[in-house]
């Protein structure tokens, strides 16, 4: 799905007012009545959802969202359905879905029990582990080596929560730097302000791929959690969820999801033509074989 960033600000006026209508009538009716679907995306979650060199929104998660949108168009018999793209952050993505500003968000959002109390999740699209990235010469080989070190992570993520809990429970004395996004968190590591960067392993690989000196960085550590990514939507809207889940499940069972994985994780990707070299894990293979929307905690 390639839609220019510039379209967002022009289309964002008056979005909040649709929230109550969406809850009362259901998302499909709201979309039918307005002629527009509002999609939330991440700006720098490589390779899931990010901008290419032309400021188009691209990525692995965008491929799943595009299929879901096609299914919604078919369901509503609206081939010319308008698309409104809205950038979201870890801090505002859930509120924007809840209040009706965003109908569907596909990026790098973890489905867990706490979030399931606030929003609904689609069939999962990815499974990750939370790990560390550091420089090869840092001397850091595992989590215990972080004692007294500065560690970066991204604000509003499960990695931030896990890192703070580890710091408290084990009295590690870490200085935790919570960045606004993954790019800023990686920059802290790259320029020496942090000794390590904790995040989902696939996102770490994505940030490393952007670096001109990517061979200097290594991803290490036993995963501190296993997490499933899904697309978010409002709770208690089974008809909308059924359409989205159906599109994603079909992709995973047909082998299309495997091909999308190869495109974004084992092939050169924009904007620099770099290859993340991140093979499909056993967990991802199992998901594609048996699609489900289960939270992993």
Secondary structure, DSSP 8 states (H G I E B T S, - for coil): ---BTHHHHHH-TT-GGGHHHHHHH-HHHHHHHHTEEEEEE-SEETTTEEE-TTSBEESHHHHHHHHHHHHHHHHHT-TT-EEEEEE--TTTHHHHHHTTS-SEE-SS-EE-HHHHTTSEE-S--EEEEEEEEEETTS---SGGGGTT-EEEEETTSHHHHHHHHHHHHTT---EEEEESSHHHHHHHHHTTS-SEEEEEHHHHHHHHHH-TTGGGEEEES--S-EEEE--EE-SS-HHHHHHHHHHHHHHHHHTHHHHHHHHHHSSEETTTTEE------HHHHHHHHS-------
